[in-house]
């Protein structure tokens, strides 16, 4: 009997849908026992979000300052798992604060040590450096990262900004303005994610994961777009400055968060198109560097 843990945090329910789809091949096998564990906070975050709460969570999220989680049930922590499928979403280019809070808890150390882990992210589009942060946190608990799947909103960057923000603030997955595409990972891609469960299953049964990530990549589990990686890298540098500034000046927190909001608007709508144009023009000169980066970010190794 193989024991598989589905570990996740989801507000909108999208990540739970993805988890259900991927683990379908496990649920139909009498030799695999699947356990679900949803991370829950002592003080939950609102969904739908309001503007104040949405931006106020930024500095603690980016600086990975954990909050209290509700302890998992004893039947969760008492088992030794053959595989953990770890589902997370990205907040401010960082694993969400509930996920960070779990990973910095004693429960994570107990569950993850010496255990094969496959990370699965559902995000708007920039996930690469959030995954790098996840790698470090998993390594700190001596978890064994054996695979990664990154599902994203495939729509044009600026279009997805509008549609995902509408979803986060309304709580309704709808066509914004009546004509823009649905936000988030497409339903078609969520349904098709079952194929990843079929790919993972033989490796689970053999307890041997060499070659799994390459097979996942061949089946479109990870898409790397250089422009988004470049934006992710640049934005991480600026977010580091802003988050430190806000946390070091608690008496000016509201004002600074409001200024960060304005900065974010300018960065998305003015600076990102300029960066995109520059990256496109420089692409031939940076071709070999980009190819090397793409190979690394598609994989599971840590620098």
Secondary structure by P-SEA (a helix, b strand, c coil): cbbbbbccccccaaaaaaaaaaaccccccccbbbbbbbbbbcbbbbccccaaaaaaacccccccccccccccccccccccccccbbbbbbccccccaaaaaaaacaaaaaccccbbbbbbbbcccccaaaaaaaaaaaaaabbbbcbbbbbcccccaaaaaaaaaaaaaaccccccccccccccccaaaaaaaaaaaaaaaaaaaaccccaaaaaaaaaccbbbbaaaaaaaaaaaaaaaaaaaaaaacccaaaaaaaaaaaaaaaaacccaaaaaaaaaaacccaaaaaaaaaaaaaccccc
